[in-house]
Amino acid sequence: MNNKNRRHVVPNKTGGWDVVAPASKRASAHVDTQAQAVERARQIVGNAGGGEVRIHGRDGQLRDSDTVTPGNDPNPPRDTK
């Protein structure tokens, strides 16, 4: 899995929460609450074909990790059994 399909939810030094890609200089998104940041990170990763969302606490330590399935499957399964 490459870094494109991974996002970290981290606290912003000036307040709020950021969604950042590894080794990125800028945040992909900035929101007021951690819950909003987690939801936005899941959307970004899902639209990029699935991957990992890593959630950090206020202290910067890794709190949780979530695997996201692809959000825009160009060939969804037809069988619903």
HELIX and SHEET records of a PDB file:
HELIX    1   1 ASN A    3  ASN A    5  5                                   3    
HELIX    2   2 GLN A   34  ASN A   47  1                                  14    
SHEET    1   A 5 ALA A  29  VAL A  31  0                                        
SHEET    2   A 5 TRP A  17  VAL A  20 -1                                        
SHEET    3   A 5 ARG A   6  PRO A  11 -1                                        
SHEET    4   A 5 GLY A  51  HIS A  56  1                                        
SHEET    5   A 5 LEU A  62  VAL A  68 -1                                        
END                                                                             
